[in-house]
Amino acid sequence: MPDRSTTIAYSKVSVKSQTVLPAEVREHLAIRPGDRLRYHITPDGIRIDKAPPEAEDPFVAFTEWAGPIDDEDYADL
């Protein structure tokens, strides 16, 4: 059972795999239209946070490695 400082929020996934972020999540992360989310996938679950703006993303310069062939080649890294 979660402690009192924990908030639980729910959303449904549509047939197009889309969901709406609950208001509690948007407010907590200060999410605004156009913001990006970042998903940290771990053996224990998924953590979602607000991604830094693209200009602050140190890997944004590596877009030449962002194709399906690269995804397949580097999937095990």
Secondary structure, 3 states (H helix, E strand, C coil): CCCCCCCCCCCCCCCCCCCCCCHHHHHHHCCCCCCCEEEEEECCEEEEEECCCHHHCCCHHHHHHCCHHHHHHCCCC
